[in-house]
Amino acid sequence: NMQQLGFPDVSEKTVRLNTDSSNKQARFDAIKNAGYNVVLYVGDNLNDFGGATWHQGNQQRRDFVNLNHQQFGTQFIVLPNPLYGDWESGMAENYNKLTPEQQLSVRESRLQSWNGK
């Protein structure tokens, strides 16, 4: 798609796509091990900024944000995606092992609408 849209220099070397896991840490490590300096991470959930939060609970996610808060807006750029993401697994222990019906029940019990105040 990027090539069809005219983006230059798109190749397996410049665009690292999902392989056998949604945990992106292996791809980040491969890029660093190839001698590149990562200057900017852009993503829609914490997993896009390193593997420390992949399938972790909310406390581990909060700890990561607290530890790295100065990088948000400078090295970590967040493009919000409220529809899905690794953040869902933080809503309940073993969330990813629940049935779709159980996951829906967890989401309904955890999500709160904003009342405008």
C-alpha positions, 0 to 999 in steps of 0.5 A: 500500500505504501509503495502504491501511494508513492512512498519512497524507499519502502522495502523489508529493510525500511518497513518492519511488519508483524511476524510471528508475534504482536510483541514488537520488541523483537523488531525494535531489537533487530533494528537497534542490532543492525546499528540504527538509532531509533529517534521516534516511536509512533503508535496507538498503544504502549506496546508500540514503545517497547515490549515492557507492557505487552500483555501486562496489567494496568499497574505495569502499564502505569509504571511504564508511563511514570518511568518514561513520562518525559518521552511522551510527546518527544520520542513517543508519539501516541495516535489514539485508537480506542477501538482495539489494542493491547490495552484491552488485556489490562482490563482483567487478569488472563483477559486474552484467555477469556471467551469473546462473551466474557471479554465483552462483559469485562469491557462493559463493566470497565468502560465508563462514558464521559459525562462532559464534566 
